[in-house]
Amino acid sequence: MKQINIKQINDLHNDALRGLEFYKQELTILQERLEEIAADNTDVEVLEKVDHFQNQFIIHQRYIDDLMHDIRKNLKHIEEEVVTTSGFLVKVTLLKMSICMSSLLPRKKSSMN
C-alpha cells in the first residue's frame, strides 16, 4: 500500500490554513473600505452596488470558514490515523486529503462577480 510522510501532509494543510487566514483578513479590510464608500455616497445606484459587494463578502467569508473547518477536521482524522500507522498515511486517507485540498480551488467564477 502506498504511504506518505505525515509531515508533508501537515505542511500542506498548514499552508492552506495560513492562506485562508490571509484572505479572511483581506475581506475585513475590503469590508471597512466598502463601509467608507457607502458613507461617502448616498446615490441609490452606488448603494445597490455596495449591497452587492457586501453580500459577496459574506458568501466568501462563509466559504473560507467552511474550508478551514474541513481542513481542521481532516487534520484531526490524520492525527488519529497516525497513531495506528506509525507516522504514515495509507492510500485511502490520501484520497480523502486530495478531495479536501481540491475543494480549496474556486468552485465557479460567477461567485466572484
N, C-alpha and C positions, 0 to 999 in steps of 0.2 A: 504494500500500500504506500502511495506517495505521501511524504511528510515534509513539513516546512518548519523552520525555526520560529518559535513564538515571538522573538524579538522583532523580526521583520513585520509580522502582523501587527504587533503592538505599535511599532513606529508609524505604520500606515494609518492606523486608527487615530493616533495622537496628532499626526499631521492634519488629518481631516477635521478633527475637533478644533484645532487651532485656526484653521482656515474658516470654519463656520463661525467661530467666535469673532474673528475679524469682520466678517460680513454682518454679524449682529451689531457690532459697534458702528459700522458704516451706516446701517439702517437708522440707528439712533441719531447720528449726525444729519442724515438726509431728512429725517422727520423734523428735527429742530429747524433746519433751513426752510422746509416747507411751511412750517408754522410762521416763520418770519415773512414769507411771501404772502401767506393768507392775511396776515395782519396789515401788510402794506397795500394790498389790493382788495377792493370790495366789489369789483366788477363780477357779475354773475358768471360769465364765461370762465374767468380765472378761478373762481371758487369751485366751479364744476370740475376743472382740471385738478385743482388741489385735492378735492374729494376723491377723484380717480386715483391719484398717486398715493393718497393715504390708504386707500383700500389695497393697493398693490403692496405697500409696505407691510400691512397686516398679513396678507397672504404669504409673503416671503418670510416674515418672522415665524409664522406657524410652520412653514416648510422647513426652515432651519431648525426649529425646536424639535420637530419630528425626526429629522435626520440625526441630530445629536442624541436623541433618545435611543434610536435604533443602533447607533454606533456603540453607545454605552452598554446597551443590552447585549450586543454581540461580544463586547469585551468581557462581560460577566460570564457569558457562555464559554468563551475561550478559557477564562481562568479555571472554570470547573473542569474543562476537558484536559487542561494541562496537568492537573492533579493525577489524572488516570493515564496519561500518555508520556510522562517524563519530559515535558517541555516541547513536545512536537504535536502538531495537529494532523489529524487524518484527513483524507480527501473530502469527506462529506462536509466537514467544518469549513474547508477551503471553499467549497461551492457556496455555502451559506454566506461566507465572508465576501465572496465575489458579488453575490446578489446585493448584499448590503452596500458595498462600495459602489456598485453601478448605479444605485439609487441616488448617489451624490451628483450625478450628471443631471443637467436640466431636463425636465420631462418634455416641455414643449416651449417654443419661443413665444407663443402668443401670450403666455402668462407674464412676460416681461414688458408688454406694451402698456 
